[in-house]
Amino acid sequence: MLNMFGIPHFDKIAHLGAYGVWSFLFLLAAQKTLGSIKTKKWWIVGALAIIGISLEYGQLFMHEGRSFELLDMIANGAGAICGILGIMILNKLIKG
């Protein structure tokens, strides 16, 4: 558990935020190039989840300050879903 700025579990918040921003930007770019992302958004989130899980498993073999954590995987997935929700809200606001 990382306690940064007096906030317990700050690293989980960072994971959620990073994957949220990453997902949002990835979906925004996909929407600009592909048009509709209705059927593609869950594929993108799935890909991000696989990347997040893979990176966590990769940390099993690192020895300097990195550790494998299931809660990091959950925060990564939750962040990716937050990115989707952000795009959906943005699209609704733009359409009026």
DSSP file (Angstrom, degrees, kcal/mol; ACC not computed):
  #  RESIDUE AA STRUCTURE BP1 BP2  ACC     N-H-->O    O-->H-N    N-H-->O    O-->H-N    TCO  KAPPA ALPHA  PHI   PSI    X-CA   Y-CA   Z-CA
    1    1 A M              0   0    0      0, 0.0     2,-0.6     0, 0.0     0, 0.0   0.000 360.0 360.0 360.0 127.8    0.0    0.0    0.0
    2    2 A L        -     0   0    0      2,-0.0     8,-1.9     5,-0.0     2,-0.7  -0.880 360.0-165.9-100.9 124.1    1.4    3.3   -1.0
    3    3 A N        +     0   0    0     -2,-0.6     2,-0.4     6,-0.2     3,-0.3  -0.860  21.3 166.2-110.7  94.4    0.4    6.3    1.2
    4    4 A M  B >   +A    7   0A   0      3,-1.2     3,-2.3    -2,-0.7    -2,-0.0  -0.888  64.6   3.3-114.5 142.2    1.3    9.4   -0.7
    5    5 A F  T 3  S-     0   0    0     -2,-0.4    -1,-0.2     1,-0.3    -2,-0.0   0.752 128.9 -65.2  56.7  25.8    0.2   12.9    0.1
    6    6 A G  T 3  S+     0   0    0     -3,-0.3    -1,-0.3     1,-0.2    -2,-0.1   0.594 108.1 127.6  75.2  10.4   -1.5   11.4    3.2
    7    7 A I  B X   -A    4   0A   0     -3,-2.3    -3,-1.2     0, 0.0     3,-1.1  -0.888  57.1-135.1-104.5 114.4   -3.9    9.5    0.9
    8    8 A P  T 3  S+     0   0    0      0, 0.0    -5,-0.2     0, 0.0     0, 0.0  -0.375  88.5  14.0 -65.2 146.5   -4.0    5.7    1.7
    9    9 A H  T >> S+     0   0    0     -7,-0.2     4,-1.4     1,-0.1     3,-1.1   0.807  76.7 156.8  59.5  33.0   -3.9    3.5   -1.4
   10   10 A F  H <>  +     0   0    0     -8,-1.9     4,-2.3    -3,-1.1     5,-0.2   0.838  66.8  62.4 -56.7 -33.8   -2.8    6.4   -3.6
   11   11 A D  H 3> S+     0   0    0     -9,-0.6     4,-2.4     1,-0.2    -1,-0.3   0.845 100.2  52.8 -63.8 -32.3   -1.3    4.0   -6.1
   12   12 A K  H <> S+     0   0    0     -3,-1.1     4,-2.6     2,-0.2    -1,-0.2   0.899 108.8  49.6 -68.3 -39.6   -4.7    2.5   -6.8
   13   13 A I  H  X S+     0   0    0     -4,-1.4     4,-2.7     2,-0.2    -2,-0.2   0.899 110.9  50.5 -63.2 -40.2   -6.1    6.0   -7.5
   14   14 A A  H  X S+     0   0    0     -4,-2.3     4,-2.8     2,-0.2     5,-0.2   0.909 110.5  48.9 -64.9 -42.5   -3.1    6.6   -9.8
   15   15 A H  H  X S+     0   0    0     -4,-2.4     4,-2.5     2,-0.2     5,-0.3   0.947 112.9  47.5 -60.5 -48.6   -3.8    3.3  -11.6
   16   16 A L  H  X S+     0   0    0     -4,-2.6     4,-2.0     1,-0.2    -2,-0.2   0.927 115.4  45.5 -59.6 -46.4   -7.5    4.1  -12.0
   17   17 A G  H  X S+     0   0    0     -4,-2.7     4,-2.6     2,-0.2     5,-0.2   0.911 112.5  49.7 -65.0 -43.5   -6.7    7.6  -13.3
   18   18 A A  H  X S+     0   0    0     -4,-2.8     4,-2.6     1,-0.2    -2,-0.2   0.929 115.1  42.6 -63.9 -45.5   -4.0    6.6  -15.7
   19   19 A Y  H  X S+     0   0    0     -4,-2.5     4,-2.5    -5,-0.2    -1,-0.2   0.816 112.5  55.2 -72.6 -28.5   -6.1    3.9  -17.3
   20   20 A G  H  X S+     0   0    0     -4,-2.0     4,-2.6    -5,-0.3    -2,-0.2   0.941 112.8  41.2 -64.6 -47.7   -9.1    6.2  -17.3
   21   21 A V  H  X S+     0   0    0     -4,-2.6     4,-2.8     2,-0.2     5,-0.3   0.920 116.0  50.3 -65.7 -44.1   -7.2    8.8  -19.2
   22   22 A W  H  X S+     0   0    0     -4,-2.6     4,-2.5    -5,-0.2    -2,-0.2   0.933 113.5  45.1 -59.9 -47.2   -5.5    6.2  -21.5
   23   23 A S  H  X S+     0   0    0     -4,-2.5     4,-2.8     2,-0.2     5,-0.2   0.927 113.1  50.6 -62.7 -46.5   -8.9    4.6  -22.3
   24   24 A F  H  X S+     0   0    0     -4,-2.6     4,-2.5     1,-0.2    -2,-0.2   0.937 114.4  43.0 -57.6 -49.8  -10.6    8.0  -22.9
   25   25 A L  H  X S+     0   0    0     -4,-2.8     4,-2.5     2,-0.2    -1,-0.2   0.889 113.8  51.3 -66.9 -39.0   -7.8    9.2  -25.2
   26   26 A F  H  X S+     0   0    0     -4,-2.5     4,-2.3    -5,-0.3    -2,-0.2   0.929 113.6  44.7 -62.8 -45.2   -7.7    5.9  -27.0
   27   27 A L  H  X S+     0   0    0     -4,-2.8     4,-2.7     2,-0.2    -2,-0.2   0.875 111.2  53.6 -67.8 -37.5  -11.4    5.9  -27.6
   28   28 A L  H  X S+     0   0    0     -4,-2.5     4,-2.0    -5,-0.2    -2,-0.2   0.925 111.2  45.7 -62.0 -44.5  -11.4    9.5  -28.6
   29   29 A A  H  X S+     0   0    0     -4,-2.5     4,-1.9     2,-0.2     5,-0.2   0.907 113.1  50.0 -64.4 -41.6   -8.8    8.7  -31.3
   30   30 A A  H  X S+     0   0    0     -4,-2.3     4,-3.4     1,-0.2     5,-0.4   0.899 109.9  51.1 -63.3 -40.2  -10.7    5.6  -32.4
   31   31 A Q  H  X S+     0   0    0     -4,-2.7     4,-1.6     1,-0.2    -1,-0.2   0.890 109.5  50.3 -64.9 -38.9  -13.9    7.7  -32.7
   32   32 A K  H  < S+     0   0    0     -4,-2.0    -1,-0.2    -5,-0.2    -2,-0.2   0.862 121.9  32.5 -67.6 -35.2  -12.1   10.3  -34.8
   33   33 A T  H  < S+     0   0    0     -4,-1.9    -2,-0.2    -5,-0.1    -1,-0.2   0.813 130.6  31.3 -92.0 -32.1  -10.7    7.7  -37.2
   34   34 A L  H  < S-     0   0    0     -4,-3.4     2,-0.8     1,-0.3    -3,-0.2   0.576  90.3-142.3-103.5 -12.0  -13.4    5.0  -37.2
   35   35 A G  S  < S+     0   0    0     -4,-1.6    -1,-0.3    -5,-0.4     2,-0.2  -0.778  76.2  39.4  85.5-115.2  -16.5    7.1  -36.6
   36   36 A S        -     0   0    0     -2,-0.8     3,-0.1     1,-0.1     4,-0.1  -0.463  55.5-176.4 -72.7 138.4  -18.8    5.1  -34.4
   37   37 A I     >  +     0   0    0     -2,-0.2     4,-2.3     1,-0.1     5,-0.2   0.197  47.9 116.0-115.8  13.8  -17.2    3.2  -31.5
   38   38 A K  T  4 S+     0   0    0      1,-0.3     4,-0.3     2,-0.2    -1,-0.1   0.899  88.1  29.4 -52.5 -47.5  -20.4    1.6  -30.2
   39   39 A T  T  4 S+     0   0    0      1,-0.2     4,-0.3     2,-0.1    -1,-0.3   0.662 122.0  52.7 -87.7 -15.8  -19.2   -2.0  -31.0
   40   40 A K  T  > S+     0   0    0     -3,-0.2     4,-2.1     1,-0.1     3,-0.3   0.681  85.2  80.7 -94.0 -18.4  -15.5   -1.3  -30.6
   41   41 A K  H  X S+     0   0    0     -4,-2.3     4,-2.2     1,-0.2    -1,-0.1   0.856  93.5  48.4 -63.4 -35.7  -15.4    0.3  -27.2
   42   42 A W  H  > S+     0   0    0     -4,-0.3     4,-2.3     2,-0.2    -1,-0.2   0.820 109.3  53.7 -74.9 -28.6  -15.5   -3.0  -25.3
   43   43 A W  H  > S+     0   0    0     -4,-0.3     4,-2.4    -3,-0.3    -2,-0.2   0.903 109.5  48.8 -66.4 -40.4  -12.8   -4.5  -27.5
   44   44 A I  H  X S+     0   0    0     -4,-2.1     4,-2.3     2,-0.2    -2,-0.2   0.922 111.9  47.6 -65.1 -44.2  -10.6   -1.5  -26.6
   45   45 A V  H  X S+     0   0    0     -4,-2.2     4,-2.6     1,-0.2    -1,-0.2   0.902 111.0  52.6 -63.3 -40.1  -11.3   -1.9  -22.9
   46   46 A G  H  X S+     0   0    0     -4,-2.3     4,-2.3     2,-0.2    -2,-0.2   0.911 109.1  49.3 -60.4 -42.7  -10.6   -5.6  -23.2
   47   47 A A  H  X S+     0   0    0     -4,-2.4     4,-2.2     1,-0.2    -2,-0.2   0.916 111.9  48.0 -63.5 -42.9   -7.3   -4.8  -24.8
   48   48 A L  H  X S+     0   0    0     -4,-2.3     4,-2.7     2,-0.2    -2,-0.2   0.882 110.3  52.3 -65.1 -37.9   -6.4   -2.3  -22.1
   49   49 A A  H  X S+     0   0    0     -4,-2.6     4,-2.6     2,-0.2     5,-0.2   0.917 109.2  49.4 -63.7 -42.5   -7.4   -4.8  -19.4
   50   50 A I  H  X S+     0   0    0     -4,-2.3     4,-2.6     2,-0.2    -2,-0.2   0.900 111.5  49.4 -63.4 -40.6   -5.1   -7.5  -21.0
   51   51 A I  H  X S+     0   0    0     -4,-2.2     4,-2.6     2,-0.2    -2,-0.2   0.936 112.1  48.1 -62.7 -46.1   -2.2   -5.0  -21.1
   52   52 A G  H  X S+     0   0    0     -4,-2.7     4,-1.9     2,-0.2    -2,-0.2   0.900 113.6  46.5 -62.0 -42.2   -2.8   -4.0  -17.4
   53   53 A I  H  X S+     0   0    0     -4,-2.6     4,-2.5     2,-0.2    -1,-0.2   0.914 112.5  50.8 -65.7 -43.4   -3.0   -7.7  -16.3
   54   54 A S  H  X S+     0   0    0     -4,-2.6     4,-2.2     1,-0.2    -2,-0.2   0.907 109.4  50.2 -62.2 -42.4    0.2   -8.5  -18.4
   55   55 A L  H  X S+     0   0    0     -4,-2.6     4,-1.1     2,-0.2    -1,-0.2   0.890 110.4  50.1 -64.7 -38.5    2.1   -5.6  -16.8
   56   56 A E  H >< S+     0   0    0     -4,-1.9     3,-0.6     1,-0.2     4,-0.4   0.927 111.2  48.0 -65.8 -43.6    1.1   -6.7  -13.3
   57   57 A Y  H >< S+     0   0    0     -4,-2.5     3,-1.4     1,-0.2     4,-0.4   0.861 106.1  59.3 -64.7 -33.7    2.2  -10.3  -14.0
   58   58 A G  H >< S+     0   0    0     -4,-2.2     3,-1.3     1,-0.3    -1,-0.2   0.809  95.3  63.9 -62.0 -28.5    5.5   -8.9  -15.4
   59   59 A Q  G X< S+     0   0    0     -4,-1.1     3,-0.9    -3,-0.6    -1,-0.3   0.653  83.4  76.5 -72.2 -14.0    6.1   -7.3  -12.1
   60   60 A L  G <  S+     0   0    0     -3,-1.4    -1,-0.3    -4,-0.4    -2,-0.2   0.816  99.5  44.3 -60.5 -28.6    6.3  -10.8  -10.5
   61   61 A F  G <  S+     0   0    0     -3,-1.3     2,-0.3    -4,-0.4    -1,-0.2   0.413  95.2  93.5 -99.9   0.5    9.8  -11.1  -12.0
   62   62 A M    <   -     0   0    0     -3,-0.9     3,-0.1    -4,-0.2    -3,-0.0  -0.689  49.3-172.7 -93.4 149.4   11.0   -7.6  -11.1
   63   63 A H        +     0   0    0     -2,-0.3     2,-0.8     1,-0.1    -1,-0.1   0.471  58.1  83.4-120.4  -4.3   12.9   -7.1   -7.9
   64   64 A E  S    S-     0   0    0      1,-0.1    -1,-0.1     3,-0.0     3,-0.1  -0.759 115.8 -47.0-113.1  90.0   13.4   -3.4   -7.5
   65   65 A G  S    S+     0   0    0     -2,-0.8     2,-0.4     1,-0.2    -1,-0.1   0.512 106.1 108.6  75.4   6.1   10.4   -1.6   -6.0
   66   66 A R        +     0   0    0     -7,-0.1     2,-0.3    -6,-0.0    -1,-0.2  -0.889  41.6 179.8-115.9 147.1    7.7   -3.3   -8.1
   67   67 A S        -     0   0    0     -2,-0.4     2,-0.4    -3,-0.1    -7,-0.2  -0.995  31.8-109.7-146.4 151.7    5.2   -5.8   -6.9
   68   68 A F        +     0   0    0     -2,-0.3     2,-0.4    -9,-0.2   -11,-0.1  -0.647  40.0 176.7 -77.5 129.6    2.3   -7.8   -8.3
   69   69 A E     >  -     0   0    0     -2,-0.4     4,-1.2     1,-0.1     3,-0.4  -0.971  30.5-155.7-142.2 125.7   -1.0   -6.7   -6.9
   70   70 A L  H  > S+     0   0    0     -2,-0.4     4,-2.0     1,-0.2     3,-0.2   0.870  98.8  59.3 -62.4 -38.4   -4.5   -8.0   -7.8
   71   71 A L  H  > S+     0   0    0      1,-0.2     4,-2.4     2,-0.2    -1,-0.2   0.804  99.5  57.3 -64.4 -28.2   -6.0   -4.6   -6.7
   72   72 A D  H  > S+     0   0    0     -3,-0.4     4,-2.4     2,-0.2    -1,-0.2   0.906 105.7  50.4 -65.8 -40.7   -3.9   -2.8   -9.3
   73   73 A M  H  X S+     0   0    0     -4,-1.2     4,-2.4     2,-0.2    -2,-0.2   0.913 111.1  48.4 -61.6 -42.6   -5.5   -5.0  -12.0
   74   74 A I  H  X S+     0   0    0     -4,-2.0     4,-2.6     1,-0.2    -2,-0.2   0.916 111.4  49.5 -64.7 -43.1   -8.9   -4.2  -10.7
   75   75 A A  H  X S+     0   0    0     -4,-2.4     4,-2.3     2,-0.2    -2,-0.2   0.880 109.7  52.7 -63.4 -38.1   -8.0   -0.4  -10.6
   76   76 A N  H  X S+     0   0    0     -4,-2.4     4,-2.2     2,-0.2    -2,-0.2   0.942 111.9  44.7 -61.1 -48.5   -6.7   -0.7  -14.2
   77   77 A G  H  X S+     0   0    0     -4,-2.4     4,-2.0     1,-0.2    -2,-0.2   0.900 112.8  50.7 -64.0 -41.6  -10.0   -2.3  -15.4
   78   78 A A  H  X S+     0   0    0     -4,-2.6     4,-2.2     1,-0.2    -1,-0.2   0.889 109.7  51.5 -63.6 -39.0  -12.1    0.2  -13.5
   79   79 A G  H  X S+     0   0    0     -4,-2.3     4,-2.0     2,-0.2    -2,-0.2   0.907 107.4  52.0 -63.9 -41.9  -10.1    3.1  -15.0
   80   80 A A  H  X S+     0   0    0     -4,-2.2     4,-1.5     1,-0.2    -1,-0.2   0.899 110.4  48.8 -61.6 -40.2  -10.6    1.7  -18.5
   81   81 A I  H  X S+     0   0    0     -4,-2.0     4,-2.4     1,-0.2    -1,-0.2   0.884 107.5  55.1 -67.0 -38.2  -14.4    1.6  -17.8
   82   82 A C  H  X S+     0   0    0     -4,-2.2     4,-2.4     1,-0.2    -1,-0.2   0.868 104.1  55.5 -61.5 -36.0  -14.3    5.1  -16.5
   83   83 A G  H  X S+     0   0    0     -4,-2.0     4,-2.0     2,-0.2    -1,-0.2   0.900 107.5  48.7 -62.6 -40.8  -12.7    6.2  -19.8
   84   84 A I  H  X S+     0   0    0     -4,-1.5     4,-2.7     2,-0.2    -2,-0.2   0.936 110.7  50.1 -62.5 -47.0  -15.6    4.6  -21.7
   85   85 A L  H  X S+     0   0    0     -4,-2.4     4,-2.5     1,-0.2    -2,-0.2   0.889 108.7  53.5 -60.3 -38.4  -18.1    6.4  -19.4
   86   86 A G  H  X S+     0   0    0     -4,-2.4     4,-2.6     2,-0.2    -1,-0.2   0.912 109.9  46.6 -61.5 -43.6  -16.3    9.7  -20.1
   87   87 A I  H  X S+     0   0    0     -4,-2.0     4,-2.8     2,-0.2    -2,-0.2   0.906 111.6  51.7 -65.3 -41.4  -16.5    9.3  -23.8
   88   88 A M  H  X S+     0   0    0     -4,-2.7     4,-2.0     2,-0.2    -2,-0.2   0.913 112.2  45.9 -62.8 -42.0  -20.2    8.4  -23.6
   89   89 A I  H  X S+     0   0    0     -4,-2.5     4,-2.5     2,-0.2    -2,-0.2   0.926 112.6  50.6 -64.9 -45.1  -20.9   11.5  -21.5
   90   90 A L  H  X S+     0   0    0     -4,-2.6     4,-2.4     1,-0.2    -2,-0.2   0.922 110.0  50.2 -58.9 -45.0  -18.9   13.7  -23.9
   91   91 A N  H  X S+     0   0    0     -4,-2.8     4,-2.2     1,-0.2    -1,-0.2   0.888 111.0  48.9 -62.0 -39.9  -20.8   12.3  -26.9
   92   92 A K  H  X S+     0   0    0     -4,-2.0     4,-1.3     2,-0.2    -1,-0.2   0.900 111.4  49.7 -66.6 -40.1  -24.1   13.0  -25.1
   93   93 A L  H  < S+     0   0    0     -4,-2.5    -2,-0.2     2,-0.2    -1,-0.2   0.890 112.2  47.9 -65.3 -38.8  -23.0   16.6  -24.3
   94   94 A I  H  < S+     0   0    0     -4,-2.4    -2,-0.2     1,-0.2    -1,-0.2   0.904 112.4  48.1 -68.6 -41.3  -21.9   17.2  -27.9
   95   95 A K  H  <        0   0    0     -4,-2.2    -1,-0.2    -5,-0.2    -2,-0.2   0.715 360.0 360.0 -73.5 -20.5  -25.1   15.8  -29.4
   96   96 A G     <        0   0    0     -4,-1.3    -3,-0.2    -5,-0.2    -4,-0.1   0.440 360.0 360.0  89.5 360.0  -27.2   17.9  -27.0
